[in-house]
Amino acid sequence: MTGLFHFANLVRAGIRDNALLWMLIAGFALFPIFTHFADLPFWNDVAMRIMLLGMAAMGLNLVLGYGGMVSFGHAAFIGIGAYCVGISQFFGMTNGLFHMFLSIGVCGALGLVIGYLALRTTGIYFIMITLAFAQMLFFLFVSLEQFGGDDGMSIDRADFLVIDLYEPLRLYFLIWVALALVALGLMFIVRSRFGVTLRAIKSNESRVEAMGLVPLHFKITSYVISAVICGLAGTLFASWQEYVSPDIMHWTRSGEIMIIIILGGLGTLAGPLLGAIVFLLLEEFLPLALGAVAPAYAENWMILFGPLLIMVVLFGRGGLIGLLDKAGFARIGKRKMAVK
Amino acid sequence: MPDQVLELRGLNKSFGALTATSNLSLTVMPGEIHALIGPNGAGKTTLIQQIYGALKPDSGQVFLNGRDLTGLSVPERVRAGIGRSFQISNVLMDFTVLENGMIAEAARRGQSFRFLRPAFSDSNLIKGASAILDRVGLLNRAHLPVGDLAHGDRRMLELALALAASPSLLLLDEPMAGAGPDEGQRMTEIIEALRGTVAILLIEHDMDAVFRLADRLTVLVEGSVIAAGTIAEISQNQAVKSAYLGDED
């Protein structure tokens, strides 16, 4: 009872960004209980997809939201992460931890190279060059016939020592742990000296230079971190989908995670995950809702989806988190100082 | 150990046919306030940019405390001891005044590449930033977002950020620009108080402030030094009178 009272007070005062993030993550931990009793096992699958895309969006958000770098090629890192599983298995390496370390290494190195080259440009050129790199990798995998080319390759769920991912909920909680670790890491990073300097660079690069710092070093570092997070999401995505094809790194997926971030709230901790939840639930429910009203048009649900997204962005200014902020349910915009 | 803080030797810079800096040599002594004056287009800001490292001179050298800075990048020069305020105030708009100071303080300590501890609740950074803000009298506005500051206070903050790294040379590009009379007065007093603690190269159009502050003056016309010396010497200089101050006779 007092707990409930405390919670009500919390809501009235406005939920802080990181509190909202951990509430959402806690929700994912409890969700399987709901699906078990409601007998809706399919929804575990949806929740896993939400967590995976949310994780990738959180990774991209470090450069997009906090660093102000509009990278339009992050699907490439998701794809590389997934192919790390596929190609490893092709050569007989089934150990899931190996896949993860491989993915971290490859995506980190690739992020370093792409970041080093692309971050010499800004604005529209940066968007184009990141897209170009992603397209390059996309067509590379389309052309690799031994790994399935266009058709992709099927994948066994990775082998995680004693954990058998084919047992119910094992994969779910593996993804959940990864999500929680990513969230924890990002929470530390964005509040750290590195994180605030990155935000300072977004705010005013020349002032940061005038402090004797090299903005490029911070940008590249954040780019590598976000590439690694997207790669990690990709390796788990491979086990979830049990299949990987170049489609996973199609440029529309780069756009999708970008939209998820903007929908949820750019440069906030909870935004990308909240965005992923709403985005993917809309994707599930809009066709059903439209189907109930006008069955003939059910497959044209995107015609509602688009305007909805536009409205959130137009009226939210800061996405769903911005809307919550405006309605008084969250206080993310006004950053109160923890100083006496 | 050379006794001048800044020495420029034969700097040249042109943009196409336009000569912005022409065989320019200049020294700034420790602790002095050295004003750089000249009509619009004389190449004052271009000169500051070359000292700061944002523009490369076509030829010539820049020495700071005897160290050749030519070829170093902006951040390298800042770490070597150059602080700067810009013509248009250049602060971190999305942060509070104190946060501005804290980010600068973290940079000064070489701690900006740390990933774990929360920055804005770090008592060492708060202490350092408070000292920085106190120097320009902004401590009572520490918790305001910079966007809510008056123009003059933003200039003060910028000065504080430039001073944060304890530079040996401070480049001030029109610190009074756009300030009201009171704000200009306050800025003058604060710069006055810095005399002797840091060498200052000052560009300023407000001649009252220049006369009050400058230990020495260099007059720049079309990229060349036409006169240099104390205020008394300059005000007797016929070339300056005709070229810059105008013939009042």
Chai-1 contact restraints between the chains, C-beta under 6 A:
chainA,res_idxA,chainB,res_idxB,connection_type,confidence,min_distance_angstrom,max_distance_angstrom,comment,restraint_id
A,F188,B,L116,contact,1.0,0.0,6.0,A-B,restraint_1
A,I189,B,F115,contact,1.0,0.0,6.0,A-B,restraint_2
A,R191,B,P118,contact,1.0,0.0,6.0,A-B,restraint_3
A,S192,B,R114,contact,1.0,0.0,6.0,A-B,restraint_4
A,S192,B,F115,contact,1.0,0.0,6.0,A-B,restraint_5
A,S192,B,L116,contact,1.0,0.0,6.0,A-B,restraint_6
A,S192,B,A119,contact,1.0,0.0,6.0,A-B,restraint_7
A,R193,B,A106,contact,1.0,0.0,6.0,A-B,restraint_8
A,R193,B,Q111,contact,1.0,0.0,6.0,A-B,restraint_9
A,R193,B,S112,contact,1.0,0.0,6.0,A-B,restraint_10
A,R193,B,R114,contact,1.0,0.0,6.0,A-B,restraint_11
A,R193,B,A119,contact,1.0,0.0,6.0,A-B,restraint_12
A,F194,B,F113,contact,1.0,0.0,6.0,A-B,restraint_13
A,F194,B,F115,contact,1.0,0.0,6.0,A-B,restraint_14
A,V196,B,I103,contact,1.0,0.0,6.0,A-B,restraint_15
A,V196,B,A119,contact,1.0,0.0,6.0,A-B,restraint_16
A,T197,B,S112,contact,1.0,0.0,6.0,A-B,restraint_17
A,A200,B,L92,contact,1.0,0.0,6.0,A-B,restraint_18
A,A200,B,I103,contact,1.0,0.0,6.0,A-B,restraint_19
A,S203,B,L92,contact,1.0,0.0,6.0,A-B,restraint_20
A,S203,B,M93,contact,1.0,0.0,6.0,A-B,restraint_21
A,S203,B,D94,contact,1.0,0.0,6.0,A-B,restraint_22
A,N204,B,L92,contact,1.0,0.0,6.0,A-B,restraint_23
A,R207,B,N90,contact,1.0,0.0,6.0,A-B,restraint_24
A,R207,B,L92,contact,1.0,0.0,6.0,A-B,restraint_25
A,E209,B,V74,contact,1.0,0.0,6.0,A-B,restraint_26
A,E209,B,P75,contact,1.0,0.0,6.0,A-B,restraint_27
A,A210,B,R84,contact,1.0,0.0,6.0,A-B,restraint_28
A,M211,B,A104,contact,1.0,0.0,6.0,A-B,restraint_29
A,M211,B,A107,contact,1.0,0.0,6.0,A-B,restraint_30
A,G212,B,P75,contact,1.0,0.0,6.0,A-B,restraint_31
A,G212,B,V78,contact,1.0,0.0,6.0,A-B,restraint_32
A,G212,B,R79,contact,1.0,0.0,6.0,A-B,restraint_33
A,G212,B,A107,contact,1.0,0.0,6.0,A-B,restraint_34
A,G212,B,A165,contact,1.0,0.0,6.0,A-B,restraint_35
A,L213,B,P75,contact,1.0,0.0,6.0,A-B,restraint_36
A,L213,B,A107,contact,1.0,0.0,6.0,A-B,restraint_37
A,L213,B,S112,contact,1.0,0.0,6.0,A-B,restraint_38
A,V214,B,P75,contact,1.0,0.0,6.0,A-B,restraint_39
A,M337,B,H143,contact,1.0,0.0,6.0,A-B,restraint_40
A,A338,B,S121,contact,1.0,0.0,6.0,A-B,restraint_41
A,V339,B,I126,contact,1.0,0.0,6.0,A-B,restraint_42
